[in-house]
């Protein structure tokens, strides 16, 4: 298995692990158990991971962080809107 394929597997698994929580939050709009501070830091961190992936031209890193960032921004928006 090449290093790039390992990156795709890692990206798929870590992004997929985030999806159930994101879907639950989107369905229920319940953000009471989510820390605003943690999500702000997490979202900013994802922006930096995406930028780093772009600098490295690492497609697994770019794709995974685009998807995870999109989900995190939606959840952060729900947290800000619904508390």
NUKOL-634648 format. One line per 5 residues: number of its first residue (from 1); their letters; for each residue x, y, z of N, C-alpha, C. Coordinates in steps of 0.05 Angstrom, whole numbers, always signed. Last residue first. Layout:
NUM> A> X:Y:Z:X:Y:Z:X:Y:Z  ...;
This chain:
83> XXXXX> -548:+557:+417:-535:+556:+443:-530:+528:+452  -567:+565:+366:-585:+552:+385:-573:+549:+413  -524:+592:+340:-553:+600:+336:-571:+590:+358  -477:+567:+354:-480:+597:+358:-509:+606:+357  -490:+515:+339:-483:+521:+367:-486:+551:+373;
78> XXXXX> -496:+522:+284:-519:+513:+301:-514:+520:+330  -443:+536:+271:-465:+554:+266:-490:+548:+282  -418:+488:+285:-411:+512:+299:-433:+533:+295  -442:+455:+246:-447:+450:+275:-440:+475:+291  -420:+479:+200:-449:+477:+204:-456:+473:+233;
73> XXXXX> -366:+472:+209:-377:+499:+207:-407:+499:+211  -362:+416:+208:-356:+431:+233:-367:+459:+232  -374:+405:+155:-391:+395:+176:-387:+410:+202  -331:+431:+130:-358:+438:+123:-378:+429:+145  -288:+403:+153:-291:+432:+158:-320:+440:+152;
68> XXXXX> -295:+352:+130:-297:+355:+159:-301:+385:+166  -287:+365:+75:-312:+353:+85:-316:+358:+115  -235:+387:+76:-258:+402:+65:-284:+391:+75  -205:+346:+99:-209:+370:+114:-231:+388:+102  -207:+307:+58:-217:+301:+85:-223:+326:+101;
63> XXXXX> -182:+335:+15:-210:+326:+14:-222:+321:+41  -130:+345:+36:-147:+367:+26:-176:+358:+27  -110:+294:+48:-112:+314:+69:-131:+336:+61  -110:+270:-3:-125:+258:+19:-130:+279:+41  -77:+308:-33:-106:+305:-38:-121:+291:-16;
58> XXXXX> -30:+350:-18:-38:+323:-9:-68:+321:-12  +2:+395:-26:-13:+383:-48:-20:+354:-43  +23:+422:+16:+35:+397:+10:+24:+384:-15  -14:+465:+15:+15:+470:+12:+30:+445:+4  -61:+436:+27:-58:+450:+1:-28:+456:-5;
53> XXXXX> -50:+418:+78:-54:+399:+57:-51:+411:+29  -49:+468:+104:-25:+452:+103:-27:+431:+81  -102:+484:+98:-81:+500:+85:-55:+484:+83  -126:+443:+129:-132:+445:+100:-111:+461:+86  -104:+454:+179:-98:+429:+166:-104:+429:+136;
48> XXXXX> -127:+506:+186:-99:+503:+183:-90:+476:+171  -181:+491:+190:-173:+510:+169:-142:+508:+164  -179:+458:+235:-185:+446:+209:-177:+465:+186  -169:+498:+274:-149:+477:+268:-154:+464:+242  -218:+524:+272:-194:+538:+264:-172:+518:+257;
43> XXXXX> -250:+482:+292:-255:+492:+265:-231:+508:+255  -228:+475:+344:-228:+453:+325:-231:+463:+296  -239:+525:+367:-211:+516:+364:-209:+494:+343  -295:+522:+365:-281:+544:+353:-252:+536:+347  -305:+476:+395:-312:+476:+367:-299:+499:+352;
38> XXXXX> -287:+491:+446:-274:+468:+432:-280:+469:+402  -322:+533:+458:-293:+538:+456:-279:+516:+440  -372:+506:+460:-367:+527:+440:-337:+531:+436  -383:+439:+469:-368:+462:+479:-363:+481:+456  -445:+407:+469:-421:+414:+453:-409:+439:+465;
33> XXXXX> -493:+395:+491:-470:+379:+500:-444:+386:+485  -529:+427:+463:-524:+432:+492:-499:+417:+502  -548:+425:+413:-519:+430:+416:-511:+435:+445  -595:+398:+375:-587:+399:+403:-557:+402:+404  -615:+388:+326:-609:+416:+332:-601:+420:+361;
28> XXXXX> -625:+338:+306:-638:+345:+332:-635:+375:+338  -598:+336:+256:-626:+326:+259:-639:+338:+284  -547:+356:+268:-563:+369:+247:-593:+361:+250  -530:+320:+306:-533:+348:+313:-550:+363:+293  -528:+273:+276:-546:+275:+299:-551:+304:+307;
23> XXXXX> -489:+288:+237:-517:+282:+229:-536:+284:+252  -444:+293:+272:-454:+316:+256:-483:+312:+247  -439:+241:+291:-445:+263:+309:-455:+288:+295  -429:+214:+241:-452:+207:+258:-459:+230:+278  -379:+240:+221:-405:+242:+208:-429:+235:+226;
18> XXXXX> -331:+226:+244:-343:+252:+252:-372:+254:+242  -315:+180:+220:-320:+179:+249:-334:+205:+258  -304:+198:+168:-328:+181:+173:-335:+180:+203  -255:+223:+178:-278:+239:+169:-304:+224:+175  -224:+179:+191:-227:+201:+211:-251:+219:+203;
13> XXXXX> -230:+146:+145:-238:+136:+171:-242:+160:+191  -210:+179:+103:-237:+168:+102:-247:+160:+130  -157:+188:+120:-176:+211:+116:-205:+201:+116  -136:+136:+120:-137:+151:+144:-157:+174:+142  -142:+124:+65:-155:+108:+85:-158:+123:+111;
8> XXXXX> -109:+164:+42:-138:+163:+35:-153:+146:+56  -60:+150:+65:-72:+176:+71:-101:+176:+65  -52:+102:+41:-55:+103:+70:-67:+129:+78  -45:+121:-11:-69:+105:-5:-73:+103:+25  +5:+147:-5:-19:+162:-12:-44:+147:-6;
3> XXX> +40:+105:+7:+35:+125:+27:+10:+141:+21  +13:+43:-19:+30:+67:-20:+22:+86:+2  +17:-24:+0:+0:+0:+0:+18:+25:+0;
